[in-house]
Amino acid sequence: MEKPANKKLSSSELSFFCMQIAMTLKSGMLIKNSIDWMYDDIEEGNVKNALYSLKSKLSEKVPLHNAMKNSGYFPSYIVNMSQIGSVTGKLEDVMLSLSKYYDRENFLKGKIKNSIFYPAMLFVMMSFVIILLVTKIFPIFEGMLEELGASPDDSSFLVSFSNGIMAGRVAMVLVIIIMAAIAIIFIFNKTENGKKTLNNFLGNFALTKSIMKKITAYRFSSAMSLLLNSGMNVDSSIDMLLDIVEEPVLKNKIQLCKDSMKSGESFLDSVNKLSLFNSMQMQMLRMGQKIGEMDVVMNKLTDIYENEAEQAINNTVSLIEPMLVGILSVLIGMILISVMLPLMNIMSSIG
């Protein structure tokens, strides 16, 4: 069997993989044997391709984190965390924590996608109606006016009708421009600069600013909880986060935190300057530091911000949906009225 083409595993696939590894380690099975067992048991798919690559690497007696890195299927975060787990002897605990981490990431991504889906479909349907009006319905109306005997003397009727057609065409052009802009943004977001620009925009835009802040706080606390629970100290955790985090806004905040700590500030004072957590949550972190359970507090903050991010997304969508329906409905209504009224006036005058 030839090695299949590489494709990064999704959050749900990574969660499944980590959970399986944690379970087999708990049973006392060797990693190589567990990978062989998983490969034979799983159906065809991207996970099976990744397992095939791991089988090949592990047969050369390389550590799991090296096999994962060389396979190309795993993000740097899980590779580095696996290495920490191997060094500290907590690979089972790390894999279990990673499974929960990627479960949360998958839930959050799914929530965002589902929230965007309905407004996007509504926009597409309304856009289709506008395009249909301009390209199919309006020509029929124009033909009806000619059959009814409308002439250039009917200036008030024809001007109003023409204005309606013009409004429809302008709306159609705007719809096409918006769709093209969305396509360009989607492609641009695939690049590093594009991701950074889009994240900065969403972080400053009124409707998404609160959501982005909560998501950033959630990801920071989640990653810190995982790193601290694996046995790393605060300084090492910040250094590792800076190397493996890809999200631009979060990466920038981690860099600010590291710079502040280098200048002599404590970790908590540096975090406080980032404005990620409120005063009560900072007090929780200080208490956690005193009793040596910072990872537990970070995990609690992860749960809090996961729920708050979900609520913020729901609130924003509940605001956008009626606004979008109202704007598009008014636009279509104005176009139809501006066309139908002249037509009705002409019909009544002929009658």
C-alpha positions as a printed NumPy array, in Angstrom:
array([[  0.   ,   0.   ,   0.   ],
       [  1.392,   3.418,  -0.986],
       [  1.334,   6.258,   1.448],
       [ -1.784,   8.384,   0.854],
       [ -1.712,  12.136,   0.358],
       [ -1.452,  14.157,   3.582],
       [ -4.413,  16.04 ,   4.929],
       [ -4.519,  17.545,   8.422],
       [ -6.911,  15.781,  10.767],
       [ -9.972,  17.759,  11.835],
       [-10.697,  18.642,  15.474],
       [-13.175,  15.762,  15.804],
       [-10.684,  13.31 ,  14.287],
       [ -7.908,  14.54 ,  16.591],
       [-10.214,  14.166,  19.603],
       [-11.038,  10.594,  18.556],
       [ -7.356,   9.754,  18.033],
       [ -6.268,  11.178,  21.408],
       [ -9.045,   9.386,  23.251],
       [ -8.128,   6.064,  21.63 ],
       [ -4.454,   6.502,  22.548],
       [ -5.355,   7.428,  26.139],
       [ -7.584,   4.347,  26.47 ],
       [ -4.98 ,   1.956,  25.085],
       [ -2.252,   3.458,  27.309],
       [ -4.518,   3.014,  30.322],
       [ -4.914,  -0.657,  29.419],
       [ -1.133,  -1.09 ,  29.44 ],
       [ -0.824,  -1.732,  25.707],
       [  2.299,  -0.547,  23.884],
       [  1.788,   2.466,  21.615],
       [  2.943,   0.604,  18.498],
       [  0.533,  -2.258,  19.215],
       [ -2.301,   0.162,  19.907],
       [ -1.715,   1.96 ,  16.591],
       [ -1.717,  -1.408,  14.783],
       [ -4.953,  -2.366,  16.515],
       [ -6.593,   0.963,  15.724],
       [ -5.492,   0.748,  12.077],
       [ -6.997,  -2.731,  11.643],
       [-10.216,  -1.781,  13.418],
       [-11.028,   1.57 ,  11.795],
       [-12.745,   2.036,   8.435],
       [-11.256,   3.849,   5.458],
       [-10.785,   7.577,   5.883],
       [ -8.353,  10.294,   6.839],
       [ -7.749,   8.841,  10.312],
       [ -6.848,   5.467,   8.801],
       [ -4.408,   7.214,   6.441],
       [ -2.802,   8.95 ,   9.42 ],
       [ -2.58 ,   5.672,  11.316],
       [ -0.949,   4.023,   8.312],
       [  1.698,   6.735,   8.309],
       [  2.242,   6.286,  12.071],
       [  2.568,   2.517,  11.643],
       [  5.355,   3.029,   9.119],
       [  7.205,   5.513,  11.334],
       [  6.795,   3.534,  14.564],
       [  8.127,   0.404,  12.887],
       [ 11.432,   2.3  ,  12.69 ],
       [ 11.298,   2.615,  16.503],
       [ 10.89 ,   6.412,  16.637],
       [  8.935,   8.093,  19.471],
       [  5.242,   8.791,  18.94 ],
       [  5.684,  12.58 ,  18.761],
       [  8.356,  12.217,  16.056],
       [  6.134,   9.832,  14.103],
       [  3.253,  12.301,  14.357],
       [  5.454,  15.194,  13.251],
       [  6.883,  13.322,  10.258],
       [  3.473,  12.048,   9.138],
       [  2.196,  15.549,   8.318],
       [ -1.311,  14.748,   9.585],
       [ -1.025,  16.357,  13.017],
       [ -0.764,  20.048,  14.034],
       [  2.328,  21.207,  15.914],
       [  0.294,  21.702,  19.104],
       [ -0.563,  18.032,  19.549],
       [  2.969,  16.984,  18.519],
       [  4.595,  19.207,  21.153],
       [  2.111,  18.209,  23.834],
       [  2.763,  14.529,  23.091],
       [  6.48 ,  15.152,  23.506],
       [  5.848,  16.806,  26.888],
       [  3.684,  13.861,  27.926],
       [  6.388,  11.383,  26.961],
       [  9.122,  13.297,  28.827],
       [  7.055,  13.782,  31.999],
       [  5.553,  10.292,  31.959],
       [  2.037,  11.719,  31.691],
       [  1.244,  10.821,  28.094],
       [ -2.043,   9.167,  29.053],
       [ -3.201,  12.252,  30.983],
       [ -2.021,  14.577,  28.203],
       [ -3.86 ,  12.581,  25.542],
       [ -7.031,  12.605,  27.612],
       [ -6.742,  16.38 ,  28.076],
       [ -6.044,  16.837,  24.359],
       [ -9.165,  14.842,  23.525],
       [-11.263,  17.215,  25.663],
       [ -9.467,  20.215,  24.18 ],
       [-10.221,  19.191,  20.593],
       [-13.792,  18.296,  21.557],
       [-14.222,  21.883,  22.696],
       [-12.573,  23.239,  19.558],
       [-14.846,  21.101,  17.398],
       [-17.922,  22.277,  19.312],
       [-16.918,  25.93 ,  18.991],
       [-16.15 ,  25.665,  15.283],
       [-19.417,  23.836,  14.688],
       [-21.337,  26.482,  16.616],
       [-19.806,  29.269,  14.538],
       [-20.509,  27.446,  11.262],
       [-24.109,  26.68 ,  12.23 ],
       [-24.663,  30.28 ,  13.307],
       [-23.406,  31.583,   9.977],
       [-25.313,  29.02 ,   7.881],
       [-28.869,  30.366,   8.33 ],
       [-28.109,  34.057,   7.642],
       [-25.934,  33.011,   4.694],
       [-28.686,  30.837,   3.203],
       [-31.221,  33.616,   3.766],
       [-28.984,  36.087,   1.952],
       [-28.466,  33.651,  -0.947],
       [-32.221,  33.013,  -1.298],
       [-33.111,  36.708,  -1.197],
       [-30.311,  37.458,  -3.652],
       [-31.708,  34.807,  -5.976],
       [-35.146,  36.479,  -5.768],
       [-33.663,  39.883,  -6.684],
       [-31.707,  38.441,  -9.617],
       [-34.819,  36.553, -10.785],
       [-36.879,  39.753, -10.646],
       [-34.389,  41.712, -12.723],
       [-33.543,  39.059, -15.313],
       [-36.912,  37.264, -15.729],
       [-39.864,  39.114, -14.202],
       [-39.127,  42.702, -15.248],
       [-38.818,  41.833, -18.963],
       [-42.301,  40.273, -18.723],
       [-43.667,  43.484, -17.198],
       [-42.05 ,  45.538, -19.949],
       [-43.747,  43.33 , -22.53 ],
       [-47.085,  43.716, -20.76 ],
       [-46.736,  47.524, -20.814],
       [-46.128,  47.468, -24.538],
       [-49.152,  45.233, -25.093],
       [-51.287,  47.549, -22.964],
       [-50.322,  50.438, -25.195],
       [-48.064,  52.427, -22.909],
       [-46.488,  55.264, -24.845],
       [-43.84 ,  57.918, -24.208],
       [-46.738,  60.28 , -23.258],
       [-47.312,  58.146, -20.186],
       [-44.262,  59.79 , -18.684],
       [-45.212,  59.535, -15.013],
       [-45.948,  55.836, -15.332],
       [-42.907,  54.986, -17.395],
       [-40.517,  57.025, -15.268],
       [-41.721,  55.253, -12.121],
       [-41.493,  51.896, -13.85 ],
       [-38.004,  52.662, -15.095],
       [-36.972,  53.721, -11.613],
       [-38.175,  50.382, -10.277],
       [-36.183,  48.5  , -12.885],
       [-33.132,  50.649, -12.166],
       [-33.456,  49.998,  -8.416],
       [-33.656,  46.277,  -9.086],
       [-30.58 ,  46.351, -11.289],
       [-28.638,  48.336,  -8.713],
       [-29.666,  45.818,  -6.02 ],
       [-28.591,  42.941,  -8.256],
       [-25.19 ,  44.563,  -8.849],
       [-24.767,  45.068,  -5.097],
       [-25.642,  41.436,  -4.449],
       [-23.082,  40.276,  -7.014],
       [-20.448,  42.585,  -5.513],
       [-21.148,  41.27 ,  -1.994],
       [-20.928,  37.652,  -3.189],
       [-17.665,  38.371,  -4.987],
       [-16.307,  40.087,  -1.853],
       [-17.229,  37.062,   0.276],
       [-15.458,  34.744,  -2.185],
       [-12.353,  36.966,  -2.158],
       [-12.35 ,  37.063,   1.667],
       [-12.666,  33.262,   1.784],
       [ -9.654,  32.847,  -0.519],
       [ -7.699,  35.62 ,   1.224],
       [ -8.33 ,  33.933,   4.594],
       [ -6.316,  30.935,   3.415],
       [ -3.131,  33.06 ,   3.573],
       [ -1.283,  34.097,   6.756],
       [ -1.741,  37.829,   6.132],
       [ -5.373,  37.242,   5.255],
       [ -6.069,  35.457,   8.549],
       [ -4.36 ,  38.212,  10.505],
       [ -6.261,  40.976,   8.699],
       [ -9.632,  39.237,   9.067],
       [ -9.065,  38.474,  12.75 ],
       [ -8.089,  42.077,  13.427],
       [-11.229,  43.275,  11.648],
       [-13.507,  40.867,  13.554],
       [-11.794,  41.837,  16.81 ],
       [-12.655,  45.512,  16.246],
       [-16.038,  45.203,  14.498],
       [-18.922,  46.086,  16.832],
       [-21.004,  42.945,  16.234],
       [-18.109,  40.472,  16.591],
       [-15.76 ,  42.23 ,  19.033],
       [-17.282,  40.607,  22.128],
       [-17.334,  37.159,  20.515],
       [-13.684,  37.332,  19.441],
       [-12.596,  38.487,  22.899],
       [-14.365,  35.578,  24.585],
       [-12.999,  33.058,  22.067],
       [ -9.464,  34.391,  22.622],
       [ -9.859,  34.108,  26.411],
       [-11.269,  30.6  ,  26.015],
       [ -8.373,  29.414,  23.848],
       [ -5.747,  30.993,  26.102],
       [ -7.144,  29.44 ,  29.29 ],
       [ -7.718,  26.084,  27.588],
       [ -4.151,  25.853,  26.267],
       [ -2.621,  27.077,  29.548],
       [ -4.673,  24.559,  31.528],
       [ -3.441,  21.747,  29.309],
       [  0.211,  22.817,  29.494],
       [  0.219,  23.424,  33.251],
       [ -1.555,  20.126,  33.884],
       [  1.172,  18.32 ,  31.907],
       [  3.759,  19.469,  34.43 ],
       [  5.197,  22.544,  32.722],
       [  5.823,  25.785,  34.607],
       [  4.313,  29.124,  33.601],
       [  7.377,  30.46 ,  31.754],
       [  7.803,  27.298,  29.689],
       [  4.068,  27.21 ,  28.933],
       [  4.132,  30.768,  27.577],
       [  7.195,  29.992,  25.447],
       [  5.575,  26.884,  24.015],
       [  2.268,  28.634,  23.358],
       [  4.091,  31.316,  21.41 ],
       [  5.676,  28.651,  19.2  ],
       [  2.595,  26.562,  18.506],
       [ -0.375,  28.987,  18.485],
       [ -1.369,  30.014,  14.958],
       [ -4.336,  32.325,  15.639],
       [ -2.944,  35.887,  15.117],
       [ -4.822,  37.773,  17.861],
       [ -4.036,  35.182,  20.524],
       [ -0.412,  34.924,  19.379],
       [ -0.035,  38.695,  19.706],
       [ -1.437,  38.653,  23.251],
       [  0.894,  35.817,  24.25 ],
       [  3.838,  37.798,  22.875],
       [  2.765,  40.844,  24.913],
       [  2.504,  38.64 ,  27.997],
       [  5.991,  37.214,  27.416],
       [  7.504,  40.671,  26.867],
       [  5.892,  41.93 ,  30.058],
       [  7.245,  38.968,  32.039],
       [ 10.729,  39.584,  30.611],
       [ 10.588,  43.165,  31.889],
       [ 10.065,  41.881,  35.441],
       [  6.281,  41.662,  35.732],
       [  4.717,  38.573,  37.285],
       [  2.679,  36.191,  35.141],
       [ -0.645,  37.284,  36.606],
       [  0.184,  40.996,  36.289],
       [  1.166,  40.378,  32.669],
       [ -2.068,  38.49 ,  31.987],
       [ -4.069,  41.244,  33.685],
       [ -2.7  ,  43.774,  31.17 ],
       [ -4.135,  41.705,  28.287],
       [ -7.728,  42.405,  29.479],
       [ -8.731,  38.801,  28.855],
       [-10.234,  38.191,  32.299],
       [-12.298,  40.353,  34.654],
       [-11.267,  41.243,  38.206],
       [-13.12 ,  38.316,  39.799],
       [-11.484,  35.834,  37.462],
       [ -8.049,  37.372,  38.1  ],
       [ -8.716,  36.866,  41.816],
       [ -9.485,  33.206,  41.08 ],
       [ -6.147,  32.912,  39.278],
       [ -4.281,  34.514,  42.189],
       [ -5.875,  32.071,  44.595],
       [ -5.038,  29.198,  42.256],
       [ -1.408,  30.328,  42.154],
       [ -1.216,  30.478,  45.95 ],
       [ -2.545,  26.959,  46.467],
       [ -0.714,  25.479,  43.48 ],
       [ -3.798,  24.732,  41.368],
       [ -3.439,  27.225,  38.549],
       [ -4.28 ,  24.513,  35.981],
       [ -7.592,  23.792,  37.744],
       [ -8.562,  27.47 ,  37.707],
       [ -7.566,  27.787,  34.048],
       [ -9.757,  24.793,  33.268],
       [-12.66 ,  26.443,  35.123],
       [-12.154,  29.646,  33.129],
       [-12.173,  27.551,  29.951],
       [-15.643,  26.243,  30.839],
       [-16.849,  29.758,  31.658],
       [-15.644,  31.305,  28.402],
       [-16.829,  28.369,  26.318],
       [-20.356,  29.019,  27.571],
       [-20.012,  32.799,  27.228],
       [-18.683,  32.498,  23.665],
       [-21.624,  30.256,  22.742],
       [-24.083,  32.724,  24.283],
       [-22.443,  35.683,  22.538],
       [-22.67 ,  33.886,  19.179],
       [-26.355,  33.096,  19.764],
       [-27.107,  36.704,  20.727],
       [-25.351,  38.105,  17.66 ],
       [-27.102,  35.698,  15.296],
       [-30.494,  36.479,  16.884],
       [-29.771,  40.154,  16.151],
       [-28.466,  39.683,  12.598],
       [-31.236,  37.38 ,  11.356],
       [-34.209,  39.784,  11.763],
       [-32.101,  42.706,  10.524],
       [-31.16 ,  40.787,   7.39 ],
       [-34.748,  39.638,   6.795],
       [-36.031,  43.18 ,   7.278],
       [-33.5  ,  44.857,   4.988],
       [-33.881,  42.36 ,   2.155],
       [-37.682,  42.255,   2.473],
       [-37.929,  46.064,   2.339],
       [-35.595,  46.147,  -0.656],
       [-37.587,  43.561,  -2.596],
       [-40.882,  45.18 ,  -1.567],
       [-39.781,  48.623,  -2.777],
       [-38.661,  47.176,  -6.105],
       [-41.96 ,  45.357,  -6.619],
       [-44.094,  48.322,  -5.571],
       [-42.227,  50.725,  -7.847],
       [-42.939,  48.373, -10.749],
       [-46.461,  47.204,  -9.901],
       [-47.983,  50.633,  -9.172],
       [-47.266,  52.087, -12.644],
       [-48.54 ,  48.88 , -14.222],
       [-51.766,  49.015, -12.181],
       [-52.23 ,  52.711, -13.005],
       [-51.853,  52.043, -16.719],
       [-54.359,  49.162, -16.541],
       [-56.899,  51.291, -14.648],
       [-56.497,  54.226, -17.081],
       [-57.042,  51.879, -20.04 ],
       [-60.07 ,  50.366, -18.337]])
